[in-house]
Amino acid sequence: MSAAGAGRGAPQLRSLMPWLVLAFLVWLVGYPLLVVAAEAFGIGSPGGGGPTTEAFRSFFTRPDEWNAMWRTLWISVLSTLAAAAIGVPLGFLFERNEIPGRRLLGALVALPVALPPLVGVIAFLFLYGESGLAARGLQSLGLDVSWRLTGAWAILLVHAYSMYVYFYLFTRAGLSGQDGAAIEAAQSLGASRSQILFRVTLPRLRPALAGATLLTFMTSLGSFSAPYIFGGGFRVMTTQIVASKLNGELRMAYVETTMLALLAFASLLLLRKIDPGLDLASGARGTPPARRRLHSRGARIGAAAGGWVLAGVLLLPHATLILMSLVPPNTWTVEAFPPVLGLVNYGDLLSSTERLRPALNSIWMAAAATLAAVVVGVMAARLSLRRGGLPGRALEAMMTLPWAIPGTVFALALAAAMSVNAPWVGRFVLVGTLWILPLAYLVRSLPLTGRSIFAGLRQLDPRLEEAAASLGAGSLRTVLQIVLPLLRPAVIAGAGLAFITMLGDFVTSIVLYTYDTRPISIEIQSSLRIQETGIAAAYGVLLMVLSAAAFIAWDDRAGGRL
């Protein structure tokens, strides 16, 4: 090819690049959803027969399906209200009051956000379950206690515990960005504390509370771990989908997947219509008012003691998990407290290659998916912001779309799309291979990395890239030497959250894993099923430590945002 031809080819490739990246994201994110919707209508199913609405008619006439849909909705609403009732007061407590040990206590209260949902679920099981530590302790006092942690209220309890952190962190972030001058002005006009709260503080806190509401509701809508472990006969749509798949009712599972996806999109649109400003932002920053100081020594001691008691209560399930991991097999029967403690379970876990494999699988698959999500995120964000228009908006939408899709929905959609060898229509047999789980993790990571990268790029001065181009730097050199170094905090923030989330993924893994690729979350579930509670707890502690270490490293490198 001549130099002139090569010169003409480069601009053409650059103009096509946004569309090529968009086509890849549509295939990766949107295509599996279209495939599962088509399968629900019988389009493309083996055996032919043509399109049919029979499965949908069956769905609408079966009470168990309607019950699962209704339960999913009201559980999500109540979970959001319960999380707000816990998280908002805690946010005010730690952000507006100077409590001894405030920074450490505030970090401890926020720690559950770094822990995988499955770890919190089994920690609750060991603490508050029918034969858990709490029940045994009360029985040792002579109380006739017998309960079962199961059903709707058990799910709500776990959801409130694991999701209050969203409201807590968003409330603190919103309060730290408020301008204290507005509060001082209200005080100078004679406004009472309650008037200042309801007329000044809460209205300005609305974007943060709206963002926490959206995040909590959508997380609860797609929740799987708590309903799976504690639901029993109380099924929501996520567990209903898996049950239908395991029972061989694939067509019904596809219909349920389609209906849950529609419910998620409808809920998202409704929430945004109720509050058009709904977002994960907390508004403009200002100088916050000074924190209220406790002048008497007794008040300071009481506040510190209360804070530590609160932190202890919130972290008690995880302390119980650590305790259970130290109980050797078959040594704890009817006693209130384990009579023998040791490191036997950890020895078994670390000395066996087969037992270590799930942890190694989780680490490499989460790391590979996060790295790929960063690469795709940087490419999509740069092309979206530089090109603008229809392709730019479409790129940003495709990067955000997986956030609105429950994990069970996408896992089943990916399994349906990638179980047929039809390359001419973009379908390949990946189910049962090494690549299906990292691919699913990649999709689930895109919103976490993409949102952070989009925000970081919007803060960069475009003249920096123009200056590099004028000095003869190519696109790749500009990205590596200018863009990425300046994007480092944003990339680390998004990548850290994505890695932590994928490290403990359960909802996607349970649909797509194989024995050789099973992650640590699946091994925890398997150990519980065969009554190896000590090993399950040891796996849970290992996952907890890995996630907490990643969270601490992320917070430190991202600038200490906690």
Phi, psi and omega in degrees: 000140180287163178297324179295321179294320178294323179294322178289329183290326183296311177298324179296318179296320179295323179289331179276339187304315178302321181289325178294315178296320178297319178298320178296317180292323177297317178296320185284320188256309187276324185300315178302324179292321176294321180296314182291327175294319177296318178297324179297329177268006179081009180276122179084004179286147176301140178097350177067214180104345177082170181298145179208149177254016184301316182295323178291320177298321178295320179300314185286347180255357181261120181300325183295328178289316178296321178298317180296319179295314180295318179298320178302319183290309185285331174297321180294319179295311181292325177297320179295316179295317180295318179297321178294321181297333179268312190287321183294310177300322178297321178299316177295319183301313186272341182264332185255359182231140178270089182263137176305129182075025186301315184296315180292315179297320178297323178291320180295320180295329180274352187302323180304340180293336182269357185258137180300146181305321182297324179296315178297323181294311182288332175296318175297322180299315181289331182272312188249006180291174184303323177244028182281181186297320181295315180296317179296320180296317179292322178293327179292340177273004179089007180273136179276087185249128176211116178216164176234123178277085183208160177090194188298317185290329175294318178297316179298319180300313181293318178299314181299319181293317186276340186250352178299336184298327178300312179293322180298309182292318181292323178295316178297318179296318179295318180293322181292340180264358181282151181271120181293344181296326180294320179292319178297321179295319178296320178295320181293338178269005175089015180289140177281172180299318181294322178294320178296319181298310188275338184253342182241302188290305184296318176302321179285341179272356187304315180301320180293315179294324178294318177297317178295322178299312180299313182296316181292315182297314182291325176295317179293323180300323180261009182297139180232319187301308182295313177297328182290317183279318188253351187295322185061236177277357180271100184258139169253180188295325181296315179285331177295321179297312181295321179297318179296320179296315180293331179276003178083007179268069186295318181299318178294323177298322178293321177296315179298321178297316179297317182292321179293322177298317178296320178298319180295314180294319179296319179296318179297315180295320180295316179298321179288329178288322177299319179225096183301339180271009184300122180198178179266024178260162182242009176093182183288148182271152176213191177268111185291157178293156179296143179290148181286124181267144176264115189275323182279147181296321180295321179294320179294317180295317180296319180294318179295317179297316178298321179296317180291323176297316178299313179298322179296318179297317182291330181262000182301319177302322181284329172296322176297321178299318178297317179300314181297328180291343181264001181270115178297155181302139173061029180248349182240112184245282185246357183291155178289327182230144181306126181285339183229134175232147181186182183255024183301314183297320178292324176298316178297320183292316186278340183269352183248123178299322181294324178284333179280338185304316180301321179294316178295321177301313181299318183294310185288324181290319178295320180293316180296317180295320180294316179299315179296321179295325177294315180299310179297320181297316179296314179299310183295318182293315180297315181294322180296314184285328181280323183275316182065198177064204182298310180297325179295314179295322180293321178298314180295322179295318181290331176287333182269333188308316183300337180295330182271358184256120176304145184303320179297321180298309183291324180300314180291323178297317179294321178297321179291319184286325187254034176242009182232137179268090179218072185302330182294343175244019175079022180244134183225153179277097177247342178297131181089359179258178181291341193263346188294317181292313176302325178295317178295318177299322179302312181297317180293337181275340187304314180296326183291315179283318185297316182298317181294319181291319176303314180297319180294318181293326180294340180270351181277146177279118181297342180292340178295316178291323178296321178294319178296319179296321180293337178269005175093008180284135177283174183298315182295317180295321178298317180295314185289323188259343182239304187293306185297317176301321179286334179274358189309311179299319181293319180295316181296319180299310181292316182293322179297314178297319180296316181296316179299316182295315183286332181301323182251019183300134178236320188295320178282321186296323186294339179272330193245352188286158166241172182300320183285336182253012184300130178275179186293328179296321179291324179292326175298313180298319180295320179295320177297322183294327181260018174067024174268070187293325179295317178293317178301318179294321179297318174299318179298318178295318179300315178294322178297316181293315179299316181292317180295320178296317178296322180294317180295316178297318178298313182295323181292315183283335179276000174108017177063056185282344188299000000 
